[in-house]
């Protein structure tokens, strides 16, 4: 057995991540398909992403402070409980036949609020559970578990949706409750490492730290703009229904394809951690992400589309592992909550705001041009960022001391 999985705290954390990720991935299929069924509008799909992102943006300063001052384990427990109750509202809406686009927007905003508090606490707690020399492997192991859920969750979600959206939402809610219970029993010794009085400078500490560290700033902003432009996940329901002419099962396959590529890559990285030229590797991976996006946009075949998404997921995983490890290794523990909160804004921008951007450009130009333009934009961002952040390009190893 790997030494990492002899750490009982890490195992509890790992299992909790699986349950939470599984719940969210099943939910994403149900919400996306039902919203498009209700509205037949790509813009509406984009607005779901925007509804999730805005609370994360507005609460950034608050949630970082909370993650640094209060018990990170209990924050995760409470937020996952809140997410379970939010999904229960969607289930009730279907049972009572009162479901509407506005109800979905409201629940998306509630989920965004809960995730705003959960993400920095969840990210910041991991370095407290494993030694620093095992952090890169832990990140890859967590990524592997998450991607397994992203493979199985959407695929199973698409099948469950055939039984009705209510069944899917109840399944997702149950997984959130399980994730909440597992996290409750995590052994985590909480202590306040900083009693700095609350001030605007303190609340902005995460952003200030990222701005002052060119390696972190370059890596998180590269990921944000690349996925913001190249992310086409919000358009998957349209691609599945109108271009590939499949049903919810086809949407499930498309959603799990990037996760399959990411899973295979994360397993490889867990066995063979990146040791040299991490900067160049990250830029190359993001460029491949852009190429895969273009291929996906031009495809009219389910098999080719899935291949492009597998390639997209594998390349994105390389970038995610490098960026996540750099952020955690170079951040002092007493600032990890605020830095993770600031980092969550970048992640939220690239994911939820990226979904909104995709919905808007698809409404303006059409689905295929929107995806292709995003892929071209991603490749352009790589070139610009290599010029703006030469120190990141030259970064050799993940550990700062070995740079």
MARPANU-863453 format. One record per residue (C-alpha): x, y, z. Coordinates in steps of 0.05 Angstrom, whole numbers, plus 5000, padded with zeros to 4 digits. Example, Ala and Ser with C-alpha at 12.3 -4.5 7.8 and 13.67 -1.06 7.14 Angstrom:
# residues 2
+------+------+------+
:    x :    y :    z :
+------+------+------+
: 5246 : 4910 : 5156 :
: 5273 : 4979 : 5143 :
+------+------+------+
***
This chain:
# residues 403
+------+------+------+
:    x :    y :    z :
+------+------+------+
: 5000 : 5000 : 5000 :
: 5024 : 5070 : 4984 :
: 5048 : 5108 : 5046 :
: 4999 : 5162 : 5028 :
: 4940 : 5115 : 5039 :
: 4967 : 5093 : 5107 :
: 4950 : 5163 : 5130 :
: 4879 : 5153 : 5158 :
: 4864 : 5228 : 5157 :
: 4881 : 5232 : 5083 :
: 4838 : 5171 : 5068 :
: 4778 : 5203 : 5103 :
: 4790 : 5267 : 5064 :
: 4798 : 5228 : 4999 :
: 4732 : 5190 : 5008 :
: 4696 : 5254 : 5026 :
: 4721 : 5285 : 4961 :
: 4696 : 5226 : 4921 :
: 4625 : 5232 : 4950 :
: 4622 : 5307 : 4941 :
: 4650 : 5305 : 4870 :
: 4603 : 5249 : 4851 :
: 4544 : 5289 : 4876 :
: 4564 : 5352 : 4838 :
: 4579 : 5316 : 4772 :
: 4512 : 5280 : 4772 :
: 4478 : 5346 : 4787 :
: 4513 : 5382 : 4730 :
: 4482 : 5334 : 4679 :
: 4412 : 5342 : 4708 :
: 4414 : 5417 : 4713 :
: 4444 : 5426 : 4643 :
: 4395 : 5380 : 4608 :
: 4334 : 5405 : 4646 :
: 4351 : 5478 : 4634 :
: 4360 : 5467 : 4560 :
: 4294 : 5428 : 4558 :
: 4258 : 5486 : 4594 :
: 4288 : 5543 : 4553 :
: 4321 : 5516 : 4490 :
: 4370 : 5573 : 4500 :
: 4447 : 5570 : 4501 :
: 4447 : 5637 : 4538 :
: 4406 : 5605 : 4594 :
: 4459 : 5552 : 4602 :
: 4511 : 5606 : 4607 :
: 4470 : 5643 : 4660 :
: 4471 : 5580 : 4704 :
: 4547 : 5586 : 4705 :
: 4543 : 5660 : 4720 :
: 4494 : 5648 : 4777 :
: 4545 : 5602 : 4809 :
: 4604 : 5648 : 4798 :
: 4577 : 5714 : 4823 :
: 4570 : 5692 : 4897 :
: 4641 : 5665 : 4894 :
: 4666 : 5732 : 4868 :
: 4626 : 5775 : 4918 :
: 4646 : 5732 : 4978 :
: 4719 : 5724 : 4961 :
: 4747 : 5768 : 5017 :
: 4700 : 5740 : 5069 :
: 4710 : 5666 : 5055 :
: 4786 : 5671 : 5055 :
: 4785 : 5703 : 5124 :
: 4736 : 5650 : 5149 :
: 4781 : 5594 : 5124 :
: 4841 : 5623 : 5160 :
: 4805 : 5638 : 5226 :
: 4756 : 5581 : 5236 :
: 4756 : 5505 : 5235 :
: 4765 : 5485 : 5162 :
: 4735 : 5416 : 5174 :
: 4670 : 5445 : 5203 :
: 4666 : 5495 : 5145 :
: 4667 : 5437 : 5096 :
: 4615 : 5399 : 5137 :
: 4567 : 5458 : 5139 :
: 4575 : 5476 : 5065 :
: 4563 : 5405 : 5041 :
: 4501 : 5401 : 5085 :
: 4477 : 5467 : 5053 :
: 4490 : 5439 : 4983 :
: 4448 : 5377 : 5000 :
: 4390 : 5421 : 5022 :
: 4396 : 5462 : 4958 :
: 4391 : 5400 : 4914 :
: 4330 : 5380 : 4956 :
: 4296 : 5444 : 4931 :
: 4307 : 5422 : 4859 :
: 4278 : 5354 : 4875 :
: 4218 : 5386 : 4908 :
: 4208 : 5431 : 4848 :
: 4202 : 5371 : 4803 :
: 4158 : 5332 : 4851 :
: 4110 : 5391 : 4857 :
: 4116 : 5409 : 4783 :
: 4139 : 5480 : 4801 :
: 4209 : 5474 : 4771 :
: 4228 : 5534 : 4729 :
: 4289 : 5568 : 4700 :
: 4287 : 5619 : 4757 :
: 4286 : 5564 : 4809 :
: 4347 : 5533 : 4776 :
: 4382 : 5601 : 4775 :
: 4367 : 5610 : 4849 :
: 4393 : 5541 : 4868 :
: 4455 : 5552 : 4825 :
: 4468 : 5616 : 4864 :
: 4459 : 5579 : 4930 :
: 4507 : 5525 : 4907 :
: 4556 : 5579 : 4887 :
: 4551 : 5610 : 4955 :
: 4564 : 5544 : 4991 :
: 4622 : 5527 : 4945 :
: 4651 : 5596 : 4957 :
: 4661 : 5578 : 5030 :
: 4679 : 5505 : 5017 :
: 4733 : 5513 : 4965 :
: 4785 : 5553 : 5003 :
: 4775 : 5513 : 5067 :
: 4777 : 5447 : 5029 :
: 4841 : 5466 : 4991 :
: 4875 : 5496 : 5052 :
: 4864 : 5436 : 5097 :
: 4901 : 5386 : 5054 :
: 4972 : 5410 : 5070 :
: 4954 : 5401 : 5144 :
: 4940 : 5327 : 5131 :
: 5001 : 5305 : 5092 :
: 5075 : 5323 : 5096 :
: 5100 : 5372 : 5043 :
: 5143 : 5321 : 5007 :
: 5080 : 5280 : 4994 :
: 5036 : 5339 : 4973 :
: 5046 : 5330 : 4898 :
: 5027 : 5257 : 4903 :
: 4967 : 5275 : 4947 :
: 4944 : 5326 : 4895 :
: 4949 : 5273 : 4840 :
: 4911 : 5222 : 4883 :
: 4856 : 5272 : 4898 :
: 4854 : 5290 : 4824 :
: 4849 : 5216 : 4805 :
: 4790 : 5206 : 4853 :
: 4756 : 5268 : 4827 :
: 4764 : 5248 : 4755 :
: 4736 : 5178 : 4769 :
: 4675 : 5214 : 4795 :
: 4673 : 5259 : 4735 :
: 4674 : 5197 : 4691 :
: 4623 : 5156 : 4730 :
: 4581 : 5214 : 4756 :
: 4557 : 5244 : 4689 :
: 4551 : 5176 : 4656 :
: 4508 : 5149 : 4713 :
: 4473 : 5216 : 4719 :
: 4452 : 5212 : 4646 :
: 4424 : 5143 : 4657 :
: 4388 : 5162 : 4721 :
: 4358 : 5223 : 4687 :
: 4321 : 5174 : 4642 :
: 4282 : 5155 : 4705 :
: 4266 : 5229 : 4715 :
: 4302 : 5290 : 4742 :
: 4273 : 5279 : 4812 :
: 4310 : 5212 : 4817 :
: 4375 : 5245 : 4796 :
: 4368 : 5302 : 4845 :
: 4353 : 5255 : 4903 :
: 4414 : 5214 : 4885 :
: 4458 : 5276 : 4883 :
: 4429 : 5300 : 4950 :
: 4445 : 5233 : 4982 :
: 4517 : 5237 : 4960 :
: 4524 : 5307 : 4989 :
: 4498 : 5281 : 5056 :
: 4548 : 5224 : 5054 :
: 4605 : 5273 : 5040 :
: 4582 : 5316 : 5098 :
: 4581 : 5257 : 5146 :
: 4650 : 5231 : 5126 :
: 4681 : 5300 : 5134 :
: 4650 : 5307 : 5203 :
: 4692 : 5249 : 5229 :
: 4758 : 5274 : 5200 :
: 4811 : 5282 : 5254 :
: 4838 : 5352 : 5246 :
: 4872 : 5391 : 5301 :
: 4848 : 5462 : 5290 :
: 4889 : 5521 : 5316 :
: 4890 : 5594 : 5298 :
: 4959 : 5611 : 5272 :
: 4945 : 5685 : 5261 :
: 4908 : 5734 : 5305 :
: 4919 : 5793 : 5261 :
: 4862 : 5843 : 5271 :
: 4812 : 5845 : 5214 :
: 4828 : 5900 : 5165 :
: 4822 : 5912 : 5091 :
: 4896 : 5895 : 5082 :
: 4885 : 5830 : 5120 :
: 4824 : 5811 : 5077 :
: 4862 : 5829 : 5013 :
: 4923 : 5789 : 5036 :
: 4909 : 5731 : 4989 :
: 4907 : 5776 : 4927 :
: 4968 : 5815 : 4951 :
: 5007 : 5751 : 4961 :
: 4989 : 5725 : 4891 :
: 5005 : 5792 : 4859 :
: 5074 : 5792 : 4892 :
: 5091 : 5721 : 4872 :
: 5101 : 5720 : 4796 :
: 5102 : 5645 : 4793 :
: 5034 : 5637 : 4826 :
: 5005 : 5697 : 4790 :
: 5027 : 5671 : 4722 :
: 5003 : 5600 : 4734 :
: 4934 : 5616 : 4761 :
: 4920 : 5672 : 4710 :
: 4943 : 5627 : 4653 :
: 4894 : 5573 : 4676 :
: 4839 : 5625 : 4685 :
: 4843 : 5657 : 4616 :
: 4857 : 5592 : 4579 :
: 4797 : 5555 : 4608 :
: 4754 : 5619 : 4605 :
: 4764 : 5622 : 4530 :
: 4771 : 5548 : 4515 :
: 4720 : 5518 : 4562 :
: 4660 : 5492 : 4524 :
: 4627 : 5449 : 4577 :
: 4567 : 5494 : 4582 :
: 4552 : 5479 : 4509 :
: 4554 : 5403 : 4516 :
: 4478 : 5396 : 4521 :
: 4471 : 5433 : 4455 :
: 4528 : 5394 : 4421 :
: 4498 : 5328 : 4445 :
: 4426 : 5344 : 4424 :
: 4433 : 5387 : 4362 :
: 4500 : 5368 : 4330 :
: 4513 : 5296 : 4351 :
: 4438 : 5279 : 4357 :
: 4443 : 5239 : 4421 :
: 4402 : 5238 : 4485 :
: 4421 : 5247 : 4559 :
: 4464 : 5185 : 4554 :
: 4506 : 5219 : 4500 :
: 4513 : 5281 : 4544 :
: 4537 : 5237 : 4600 :
: 4590 : 5206 : 4555 :
: 4613 : 5274 : 4532 :
: 4618 : 5300 : 4603 :
: 4658 : 5240 : 4627 :
: 4706 : 5241 : 4568 :
: 4750 : 5298 : 4594 :
: 4751 : 5263 : 4661 :
: 4776 : 5198 : 4630 :
: 4835 : 5235 : 4600 :
: 4847 : 5271 : 4665 :
: 4843 : 5206 : 4704 :
: 4894 : 5171 : 4660 :
: 4941 : 5230 : 4665 :
: 4932 : 5237 : 4741 :
: 4949 : 5163 : 4750 :
: 5011 : 5173 : 4709 :
: 5031 : 5235 : 4748 :
: 5019 : 5199 : 4815 :
: 5068 : 5145 : 4794 :
: 5116 : 5191 : 4759 :
: 5113 : 5261 : 4791 :
: 5138 : 5319 : 4749 :
: 5210 : 5334 : 4770 :
: 5240 : 5379 : 4716 :
: 5219 : 5434 : 4667 :
: 5151 : 5442 : 4701 :
: 5141 : 5512 : 4672 :
: 5152 : 5491 : 4599 :
: 5109 : 5429 : 4610 :
: 5051 : 5471 : 4637 :
: 5052 : 5519 : 4578 :
: 5055 : 5461 : 4528 :
: 4997 : 5427 : 4563 :
: 4953 : 5490 : 4558 :
: 4971 : 5496 : 4484 :
: 4948 : 5424 : 4473 :
: 4884 : 5442 : 4511 :
: 4870 : 5496 : 4459 :
: 4883 : 5449 : 4400 :
: 4837 : 5396 : 4430 :
: 4783 : 5449 : 4439 :
: 4787 : 5467 : 4365 :
: 4783 : 5394 : 4345 :
: 4721 : 5385 : 4389 :
: 4688 : 5445 : 4358 :
: 4698 : 5420 : 4287 :
: 4677 : 5348 : 4302 :
: 4610 : 5320 : 4279 :
: 4624 : 5250 : 4305 :
: 4611 : 5226 : 4376 :
: 4675 : 5184 : 4375 :
: 4719 : 5241 : 4350 :
: 4687 : 5289 : 4399 :
: 4701 : 5242 : 4457 :
: 4773 : 5233 : 4434 :
: 4783 : 5309 : 4432 :
: 4753 : 5315 : 4502 :
: 4797 : 5259 : 4528 :
: 4858 : 5297 : 4501 :
: 4831 : 5362 : 4531 :
: 4823 : 5330 : 4599 :
: 4892 : 5299 : 4600 :
: 4926 : 5364 : 4582 :
: 4885 : 5404 : 4632 :
: 4904 : 5355 : 4688 :
: 4978 : 5370 : 4677 :
: 4965 : 5444 : 4685 :
: 4920 : 5433 : 4746 :
: 4971 : 5390 : 4784 :
: 5028 : 5439 : 4771 :
: 4987 : 5501 : 4789 :
: 4955 : 5471 : 4851 :
: 5021 : 5445 : 4878 :
: 5057 : 5511 : 4866 :
: 5003 : 5550 : 4902 :
: 5003 : 5505 : 4963 :
: 5079 : 5497 : 4969 :
: 5094 : 5571 : 4963 :
: 5039 : 5595 : 5011 :
: 5049 : 5599 : 5087 :
: 4996 : 5559 : 5124 :
: 4968 : 5621 : 5160 :
: 4951 : 5651 : 5091 :
: 4927 : 5588 : 5055 :
: 4854 : 5604 : 5067 :
: 4858 : 5674 : 5037 :
: 4904 : 5652 : 4980 :
: 4859 : 5592 : 4965 :
: 4798 : 5639 : 4965 :
: 4833 : 5686 : 4916 :
: 4853 : 5625 : 4875 :
: 4780 : 5602 : 4876 :
: 4762 : 5667 : 4841 :
: 4810 : 5649 : 4785 :
: 4781 : 5578 : 4783 :
: 4709 : 5603 : 4786 :
: 4724 : 5653 : 4731 :
: 4751 : 5599 : 4686 :
: 4695 : 5550 : 4700 :
: 4629 : 5584 : 4716 :
: 4645 : 5651 : 4682 :
: 4673 : 5611 : 4624 :
: 4606 : 5576 : 4618 :
: 4573 : 5644 : 4614 :
: 4623 : 5667 : 4561 :
: 4610 : 5605 : 4520 :
: 4535 : 5615 : 4524 :
: 4540 : 5687 : 4502 :
: 4588 : 5674 : 4444 :
: 4545 : 5615 : 4422 :
: 4483 : 5659 : 4422 :
: 4521 : 5711 : 4380 :
: 4561 : 5668 : 4331 :
: 4534 : 5598 : 4337 :
: 4558 : 5537 : 4375 :
: 4614 : 5513 : 4330 :
: 4646 : 5583 : 4318 :
: 4642 : 5597 : 4393 :
: 4681 : 5533 : 4410 :
: 4733 : 5543 : 4355 :
: 4744 : 5616 : 4373 :
: 4755 : 5595 : 4445 :
: 4808 : 5545 : 4425 :
: 4845 : 5595 : 4382 :
: 4842 : 5645 : 4439 :
: 4872 : 5594 : 4487 :
: 4932 : 5583 : 4442 :
: 4941 : 5659 : 4436 :
: 4940 : 5665 : 4512 :
: 4997 : 5615 : 4517 :
: 5041 : 5657 : 4473 :
: 5025 : 5722 : 4509 :
: 5036 : 5691 : 4579 :
: 5103 : 5661 : 4558 :
: 5125 : 5732 : 4542 :
: 5095 : 5763 : 4605 :
: 5120 : 5711 : 4654 :
: 5189 : 5687 : 4632 :
: 5207 : 5665 : 4703 :
: 5148 : 5616 : 4702 :
: 5171 : 5589 : 4634 :
: 5240 : 5576 : 4665 :
: 5212 : 5544 : 4728 :
: 5247 : 5477 : 4734 :
: 5220 : 5442 : 4796 :
: 5158 : 5447 : 4839 :
: 5196 : 5456 : 4904 :
: 5216 : 5529 : 4912 :
: 5281 : 5511 : 4946 :
: 5303 : 5470 : 4886 :
: 5285 : 5524 : 4835 :
+------+------+------+
***
